[in-house]
Amino acid sequence: MALTILGLSGALTHDPSAALYIDGKLVAAAEEERFVRDKHAKNRMPYESARFCLDFAGIKPKDVTAVAIPFAPISLADKARWQYAKRYWYAPDRALDALLNGNRRFKRYKKRIEWCLQQLGFDLAKTEIIPVEHHLTHASSAYHCSGFTEKTAILGIDGKGEYATTFFGYGENGKIHKIKEFYDPDSLGGLYGAITEYLGFEMLDGEYKVMGMAPYGDPSKYDFSRLAKFENGELIVNTDYANVIGFRRYKEKGKGYYFSPKLIEWLGPMRHGDIADDPYIHYAASIQKLFEDLSLQMMDYYLGDILKETGKLAFAGGGALNVKLNQKIIARPELKELFVQPASGDAGTAIGAAAWVSVQRGVPVEKMEHVYLGPEYSNEDVIAACARHPAKPQWEVIANGDTAVPERIAQILADGNPVAWFQGRMEFGPRALGGRSIVGCPSAPGVADRINEQIKFRERWRPFCPSMLDTVGPQMLGNEHPAPFMTFTFEVAEEWKTRVPEVVHEDGTSRAQVLKREYNPRYYDLMKAMEKLTGNGVVLNTSLNRRGEPMICSPTDALNMFYGSDLQYLIMQDVLVVKMG
């Protein structure tokens, strides 16, 4: 019998997803938001994503050995619940609840997962559900997927799981050893989220916007050190200002925030609207600097010896999506290689939980080389979607697609037009990596602004990213470090700043995808064709969606988006749709 492990996330009421391992191979993984067309799919269970994984693998619920979930009961003998109660003394109802009824969230989540499994046709009497601690699943998603064979330092930074917010450990011979955890409210991820809210964005969604805003500001203008400190091996967040609950919360129009009125007294009113201006750009720069400084101090303190020994680090949790921090980590002399789980946020815990159980059962999991793990559609599916669509699309099938599609699209890009690019299996995780992307020519002046204004309808200061050939990466980024998943930024070489200005951010860096041909041949060939036409084997790449929407999954989603924007070209597999006029 094959060892078949289904991982399901959604433990923290956002980013539900499903992942399926069969005999150590990650066969399928997808996020619920893509199917239900609701960003982060809050308060939903991973029903459609689980159904996709089972259908894709051609298996039935009875074939599943075990279901792994990224949330577990925490014992009262554990320090976590006591620490929570002590630090939240000012909200006695919450503090007592953690001690008397501290696994209520776990019980509620498990009930919802059981309900979801029943809807999928599972017989609960015959289904083994294995809870794995939330931060252990983040750790597993990083370490077990890294392919590292030597002793590996493991770092987890996120908002919070059950109670833990930060994880330090190491992996050796497939086993994960915990060194230290911090608990709520001492959470760097939570602090960054609270300031994200103060800057007018949504927590769990807008953090990367704050990171994009930071290079426009000056971190030395405001001293944010009062918000958190790391000393004697402990992280302490100042709950007079942030990570607050109950009556300490600042409220506006009936909504409570994760920061206090005291923060407003200190920094002024919270930001509203789209403008990145003074003083808010400086606040963004200051919180980014504090986050980087404290993260690096904590890493040195708990993982420094292991890093000196082997130089390998695996990193996950929402904090691992902070690409600027990752750039600083890579720059450390003792670091040889950093693996960041591409779906570091909670969606990735479905992979982590399933991988952890697989390894526990004696089946190691393979290295994660790519994230093309979602649904794929044939030319026939695409044509059927076009035929059904009310906009009556004009389409043509490009003959000899494998060679002709990259050449044809490269020409359209070189002429200065952005193109919606829908090819192969959908990506897992928050980054478009050439499966569901909008692509542009990075040397065409103004193409980034065009995509922003006409298609993405998003803040003008948000950077666009490059995908590039593996032959170009070392020249443009001056670095041989593998970067398949857009999880790092790199300093761009001077010559390339003028060659591909549309994908270089304000601070001279790019969040790059460096692609090997074997993982996405058609996307690679598009860049080869661009290299022939423009001299640069690079494309501008952003996710195929409009602002506030999840990434596109199906051809019908793509057509809806296409006709709701000013895009003129959409290529789905070999089918080219052109909007007239």
C-alpha positions in Angstrom: 0.0 0.0 0.0 1.2 3.4 -0.9 1.8 5.8 2.0 -0.7 8.6 1.2 -0.8 11.6 3.4 -3.3 14.5 2.9 -2.3 17.7 4.6 -5.0 20.3 5.3 -4.5 23.8 6.6 -6.9 26.6 7.6 -6.2 26.3 11.3 -6.1 30.0 11.9 -9.3 30.9 9.9 -7.3 32.1 6.9 -5.4 30.6 3.9 -6.9 27.1 3.9 -5.1 24.7 1.5 -4.5 21.1 0.8 -1.4 19.1 -0.1 -1.0 15.4 -1.0 2.1 13.3 -0.5 2.2 9.8 -2.0 5.3 7.8 -1.0 7.2 11.0 -0.3 6.4 12.7 -3.6 4.4 15.9 -3.4 1.7 15.1 -6.1 -0.6 18.1 -5.7 -1.1 21.2 -3.6 -3.5 24.1 -3.9 -5.0 27.0 -2.0 -8.7 27.2 -1.4 -8.9 30.9 -2.3 -8.1 30.1 -6.0 -11.2 27.9 -6.4 -13.7 30.0 -4.3 -12.3 33.3 -5.7 -12.1 34.9 -2.3 -8.6 36.2 -1.3 -7.3 34.3 1.8 -10.6 32.4 1.9 -11.2 33.5 5.5 -13.3 31.2 7.7 -13.5 28.5 5.1 -12.3 24.9 5.1 -10.0 23.4 2.4 -12.9 21.6 0.6 -12.3 22.4 -3.1 -8.5 22.2 -2.7 -8.6 18.8 -1.1 -11.1 17.6 -3.7 -8.7 18.8 -6.4 -5.7 16.9 -4.8 -7.6 13.7 -4.6 -9.0 14.0 -8.2 -5.7 14.9 -9.6 -4.0 11.9 -8.1 -7.0 9.7 -9.1 -7.6 8.4 -5.6 -10.6 8.1 -3.3 -10.9 9.0 0.4 -10.5 5.4 1.4 -7.0 5.4 -0.2 -5.7 8.1 2.2 -3.5 6.6 4.9 -3.8 9.6 7.2 -4.9 13.3 7.3 -2.4 15.7 8.9 -3.5 19.1 10.3 -1.2 22.0 11.4 -2.7 22.7 14.8 -2.4 20.6 18.0 -3.6 20.6 21.6 -1.1 22.3 24.0 -0.7 20.8 27.4 -1.2 22.9 30.6 2.2 21.5 31.7 3.7 23.4 28.8 5.0 26.9 29.4 3.0 28.4 26.5 -0.4 28.8 28.1 1.1 30.2 31.4 3.2 32.6 29.5 0.2 33.9 27.5 -1.8 34.3 30.8 1.0 36.2 32.5 1.6 38.6 29.6 -2.1 39.3 29.0 -2.8 40.0 32.7 -4.6 43.2 31.8 -7.3 41.1 30.0 -8.2 38.6 32.8 -11.0 36.9 30.8 -8.5 35.9 28.1 -5.8 35.1 30.5 -8.0 32.7 32.5 -9.5 31.2 29.4 -5.9 30.2 28.2 -5.4 28.3 31.5 -8.9 26.8 31.9 -9.9 26.3 28.3 -6.7 26.7 26.3 -7.4 24.1 23.6 -10.8 25.5 22.6 -9.6 26.7 19.2 -8.1 23.3 18.5 -11.3 21.5 19.3 -13.3 23.9 17.1 -10.9 23.5 14.2 -10.9 19.7 14.5 -14.7 19.6 14.3 -14.6 21.8 11.2 -12.0 19.6 9.6 -14.1 16.5 10.4 -17.1 18.1 8.8 -15.0 19.0 5.7 -13.7 15.4 5.4 -17.3 14.1 5.6 -18.3 16.3 2.8 -15.5 14.9 0.8 -16.7 11.4 1.4 -14.3 10.3 4.2 -15.5 7.8 6.7 -14.4 9.4 10.0 -14.4 6.0 11.8 -11.7 4.8 9.4 -9.8 8.1 9.0 -6.7 8.9 11.2 -6.4 12.6 11.8 -3.0 13.6 13.1 -2.5 17.0 14.7 0.9 18.5 14.4 2.0 21.6 16.3 1.6 24.7 14.1 5.3 25.8 14.3 6.5 22.3 13.8 4.6 22.2 10.5 6.3 25.5 9.4 9.6 24.0 10.4 8.9 20.8 8.5 7.8 22.7 5.4 11.2 24.4 5.4 13.5 21.6 6.5 12.0 18.6 4.9 11.5 20.3 1.6 15.0 21.9 1.5 16.8 18.8 0.3 19.6 19.6 2.8 21.3 16.5 4.0 23.7 18.0 6.6 22.7 19.4 9.9 20.4 22.4 9.2 19.4 25.4 11.3 15.6 26.0 11.3 13.9 29.3 11.9 10.2 30.0 12.1 8.8 33.5 12.4 5.1 34.2 12.2 2.1 35.9 13.8 1.2 33.0 16.1 0.2 29.3 16.0 -1.5 27.8 19.0 0.6 30.0 21.3 4.1 30.0 19.8 5.2 32.9 17.6 8.8 32.1 16.9 10.6 28.8 16.5 14.4 28.0 16.7 15.6 24.4 16.0 17.7 22.2 13.8 17.1 19.3 11.6 19.4 16.3 11.5 18.9 12.9 9.7 15.3 13.9 9.0 14.4 14.7 12.6 13.5 18.1 13.9 14.8 19.2 17.3 13.3 22.2 19.0 15.8 24.6 20.7 13.5 27.5 21.8 10.1 29.0 21.2 8.7 32.4 22.0 5.0 32.8 22.8 2.2 35.2 22.1 2.2 38.3 22.6 6.0 38.3 22.0 5.7 38.0 18.2 7.8 39.9 15.7 5.3 38.8 13.0 2.5 40.1 15.1 4.2 43.4 15.7 4.9 43.9 11.9 1.2 43.0 11.3 0.0 45.6 13.9 2.1 48.3 12.2 0.8 47.1 8.8 -2.7 47.8 10.1 -1.6 51.2 11.4 -0.2 52.0 7.9 -3.7 51.4 6.5 -3.3 47.8 5.1 -4.8 44.5 6.2 -2.9 42.3 8.5 -1.9 39.0 6.8 -2.2 40.7 3.4 -0.5 44.0 3.4 2.9 43.2 5.1 4.6 43.0 1.7 3.2 46.5 0.8 4.9 47.9 4.0 8.1 46.2 2.8 7.7 47.7 -0.6 7.1 51.2 0.9 10.1 50.9 3.3 12.9 51.8 0.7 11.2 55.2 0.1 11.7 56.2 3.8 14.5 56.9 6.1 14.7 54.5 9.1 16.8 56.8 11.2 14.1 59.5 11.3 12.1 57.6 14.0 13.4 55.3 16.7 11.1 52.3 16.9 13.2 50.5 19.5 10.6 51.0 22.2 8.2 48.6 20.4 10.3 45.5 21.0 13.6 44.3 22.4 15.7 41.1 22.4 17.8 40.6 25.5 19.2 37.7 27.5 17.8 35.4 24.9 14.2 36.6 25.2 12.1 38.7 22.8 9.7 41.1 24.5 7.1 43.1 22.6 5.8 46.2 24.3 2.1 45.5 24.8 1.5 49.1 25.7 1.7 49.8 22.0 1.2 46.6 19.9 0.0 43.0 19.9 -2.8 44.1 22.2 -6.2 42.5 23.0 -9.4 43.5 24.7 -9.8 47.1 25.9 -6.2 48.1 25.0 -7.1 48.0 21.4 -7.5 51.2 19.3 -11.0 51.3 17.7 -12.2 53.2 14.7 -15.6 52.9 13.1 -16.4 49.9 15.3 -13.3 48.0 14.2 -10.6 47.0 16.8 -7.0 47.0 15.8 -3.9 45.2 17.1 -2.3 48.4 18.3 -3.3 50.8 21.1 -4.4 54.4 21.3 -1.0 55.0 22.8 0.6 54.2 19.4 -1.7 56.9 17.8 -0.6 59.4 20.5 3.0 58.7 19.6 2.9 58.5 15.8 -0.3 60.4 14.8 -3.4 59.2 13.0 -3.4 55.9 11.1 -2.8 56.1 7.3 -5.8 56.0 4.9 -5.8 55.8 1.1 -3.1 54.9 -1.4 -0.5 57.7 -0.9 3.0 56.7 0.3 4.0 59.9 2.0 5.7 61.5 4.9 5.8 60.4 7.8 4.3 57.0 6.9 7.1 56.0 4.5 9.6 56.6 7.4 7.5 54.5 9.7 7.5 51.7 7.2 11.3 52.0 6.9 11.6 52.0 10.8 9.5 48.9 11.4 11.3 47.0 8.5 14.7 47.9 10.1 13.5 46.8 13.6 12.2 43.5 12.2 15.5 42.8 10.4 17.7 43.8 13.3 15.8 41.7 15.9 15.4 38.7 13.6 19.2 38.7 12.9 20.0 39.1 16.6 17.7 36.1 17.5 19.1 34.0 14.7 22.7 34.6 15.9 21.8 33.9 19.5 20.0 30.6 19.0 21.3 29.3 15.6 24.7 31.0 15.3 26.7 27.9 16.3 24.8 25.6 13.9 25.2 28.1 11.1 29.0 28.3 11.7 29.1 24.5 11.6 27.2 23.8 8.4 26.0 27.1 6.9 22.6 25.8 6.0 19.3 27.5 7.1 15.7 26.6 6.4 13.2 29.3 7.1 9.3 29.4 7.1 6.4 31.2 8.7 4.9 34.5 7.4 8.1 36.3 8.4 10.0 34.3 5.9 8.2 36.1 3.1 10.1 39.2 4.1 12.5 39.2 1.2 14.6 42.1 2.5 15.4 40.2 5.7 16.3 37.2 3.5 18.7 39.3 1.5 20.5 40.2 4.8 20.6 36.6 5.9 22.2 35.5 2.6 24.8 38.2 3.0 26.1 36.6 6.3 29.6 35.2 5.8 28.8 31.9 7.7 25.7 31.2 5.5 26.2 28.9 2.6 22.6 28.3 1.6 19.2 29.5 2.7 16.0 27.6 1.8 12.8 29.6 2.2 9.6 27.5 1.9 7.9 29.3 -1.1 4.5 29.1 0.7 5.9 30.2 4.0 2.6 31.6 5.2 -0.1 29.4 6.6 -1.0 27.8 3.3 2.3 26.0 3.4 1.4 24.3 6.7 -0.6 21.8 4.7 2.7 20.7 3.0 4.5 20.9 6.4 2.0 18.8 8.3 1.8 16.1 5.6 5.6 16.0 5.1 6.1 15.7 8.9 3.7 12.7 9.1 5.3 11.1 6.1 8.8 11.3 7.6 7.4 10.0 11.0 6.1 7.0 9.1 9.6 6.3 7.7 9.1 7.8 4.2 11.4 10.9 3.6 10.0 13.5 1.3 11.7 14.8 -1.9 13.3 18.2 -2.3 10.9 20.9 -3.4 12.2 22.0 -6.8 9.2 23.8 -8.1 5.7 24.9 -7.1 3.7 23.9 -10.2 1.3 21.7 -8.2 -2.2 23.0 -9.0 -4.7 22.3 -11.8 -3.8 22.4 -15.5 -6.1 22.8 -18.5 -5.9 21.5 -22.1 -6.4 23.5 -25.3 -9.9 21.8 -25.4 -10.7 23.1 -21.9 -9.6 26.6 -22.9 -11.6 26.6 -26.2 -14.7 25.4 -24.3 -14.3 28.2 -21.8 -14.0 30.7 -24.7 -17.1 29.3 -26.4 -19.1 29.7 -23.1 -17.9 33.2 -22.2 -20.4 36.0 -22.6 -17.7 38.4 -24.1 -17.5 36.1 -27.2 -13.7 36.1 -27.3 -11.9 36.0 -30.7 -9.3 33.2 -30.4 -6.8 31.3 -32.5 -4.8 28.1 -31.8 -1.1 28.6 -32.5 0.2 25.6 -34.4 3.4 23.9 -33.0 2.8 25.7 -29.7 6.0 24.5 -28.0 8.2 26.5 -30.3 5.7 29.0 -31.8 4.0 30.3 -28.6 7.2 31.6 -26.9 8.4 33.3 -30.2 5.0 34.9 -30.9 4.5 36.2 -27.4 8.1 37.4 -27.1 7.4 39.6 -30.2 4.2 41.0 -28.6 6.2 41.8 -25.4 9.1 43.4 -27.3 6.6 45.7 -29.0 5.8 47.0 -25.5 2.6 45.1 -24.7 1.9 43.2 -21.5 0.4 39.7 -21.9 -1.6 37.5 -19.7 0.3 34.2 -19.6 -1.6 31.1 -18.5 0.4 27.9 -18.9 0.6 24.4 -17.3 -0.2 23.8 -13.7 -1.1 26.6 -11.3 1.5 27.7 -8.7 1.2 26.9 -5.0 2.1 29.9 -2.7 1.8 33.6 -3.1 4.2 34.1 -6.0 3.3 33.8 -9.7 6.3 31.9 -11.3 5.3 31.6 -14.9 2.1 29.5 -14.6 -0.4 32.2 -13.9 1.5 35.5 -14.7 1.2 38.8 -16.4 4.4 39.3 -18.3 6.0 42.4 -19.8 9.3 43.5 -21.4 11.5 44.9 -18.6 13.3 47.3 -21.0 10.1 48.8 -22.5 9.8 52.2 -20.8 6.7 52.6 -18.7 5.4 49.1 -19.0 5.3 48.7 -15.1 3.2 51.9 -14.8 0.9 50.6 -17.6 0.3 47.3 -15.8 -0.3 49.1 -12.6 -2.8 51.6 -14.0 -4.7 49.5 -16.5 -4.6 46.0 -15.1 -3.5 45.6 -11.5 -5.0 48.8 -10.2 -2.5 48.8 -7.4 -0.2 51.3 -5.5 2.3 52.8 -7.8 5.2 52.2 -5.4 4.8 48.5 -5.4 7.7 46.9 -7.3 7.5 44.4 -10.2 9.7 41.4 -10.3 11.9 39.8 -12.9 12.0 36.2 -14.0 15.2 35.3 -15.7 17.2 32.5 -17.4 19.6 30.6 -15.1 22.4 31.9 -17.5 21.4 35.5 -16.7 21.0 35.2 -12.9 24.7 35.3 -11.9 25.4 38.2 -14.2 22.4 40.4 -13.3 22.4 39.5 -9.5 26.1 38.9 -9.0 25.2 35.8 -7.0 25.1 32.1 -7.6 22.6 31.5 -4.8 19.6 29.4 -6.1 16.5 31.6 -6.4 13.7 29.6 -8.0 10.8 31.0 -5.9 11.2 34.8 -5.7 11.9 34.5 -1.9 14.9 36.8 -1.9 15.9 40.2 -3.2 19.4 40.8 -4.7 21.4 43.9 -5.5 21.2 44.4 -9.3 24.5 44.9 -11.1 24.9 48.5 -12.4 24.8 47.6 -16.1 21.5 45.7 -15.7 19.8 48.5 -13.8 19.8 50.4 -17.1 19.1 47.3 -19.2 15.9 46.2 -17.4 14.9 49.3 -15.4 11.2 48.2 -15.1 12.1 45.4 -12.6 14.5 47.2 -10.4 13.1 48.6 -7.1 13.7 52.0 -5.6 16.7 50.7 -3.5 18.4 49.0 -6.5 17.3 45.5 -5.7 15.1 42.9 -7.5 13.0 40.1 -6.1 14.1 37.6 -8.7 13.1 34.2 -10.0 16.0 32.4 -11.6 14.6 29.5 -13.7 16.1 26.2 -14.8 14.5 25.0 -18.0 13.5 21.6 -16.8 10.8 23.0 -14.4 9.0 25.2 -16.8 10.3 24.7 -20.4 7.8 27.0 -22.1 8.4 29.9 -19.8 12.1 29.4 -20.2 11.8 29.4 -23.9 9.8 32.7 -23.8 12.9 34.3 -22.0 15.2 32.7 -24.6 13.1 34.3 -27.4 13.2 37.7 -25.5 17.0 37.4 -25.3 17.2 37.0 -29.1 14.9 40.0 -29.6 16.1 42.4 -26.9 19.4 41.1 -25.7 18.0 40.4 -22.2 16.9 37.0 -21.1 14.5 38.5 -18.5 10.8 39.2 -18.4 8.8 41.4 -16.0 6.5 39.0 -14.1 3.5 39.7 -11.8 0.6 37.6 -10.7 -2.4 37.1 -13.0 -5.1 38.8 -11.0 -6.5 42.2 -10.3 -6.0 44.0 -7.0 -7.7 42.3 -4.1 -8.4 39.1 -6.0 -6.7 35.7 -5.7 -4.5 34.5 -8.5 -6.3 33.1 -11.5 -7.0 29.3 -11.5 -9.1 28.4 -14.5 -9.5 29.6 -18.1 -12.9 31.1 -17.2 -11.3 33.1 -14.3 -8.6 34.3 -16.8 -11.2 35.4 -19.3 -13.2 37.2 -16.6 -10.1 39.1 -15.5 -9.0 39.8 -19.1 -12.3 41.4 -19.9 -12.3 43.3 -16.7 -9.0 45.0 -17.4 -7.2 46.9 -20.3 -5.1 43.9 -21.3 -5.1 43.2 -25.0 -3.4 39.8 -25.2 -4.1 36.5 -23.3 -2.3 33.3 -24.1 -3.8 30.1 -22.5 -1.7 27.0 -23.5 -1.7 27.4 -27.3 -4.8 29.5 -27.5 -4.3 33.2 -28.1 -7.1 35.6 -27.3 -6.8 39.1 -28.7 -9.1 42.0 -27.7 -9.9 44.2 -30.6 -9.7 48.0 -30.5 
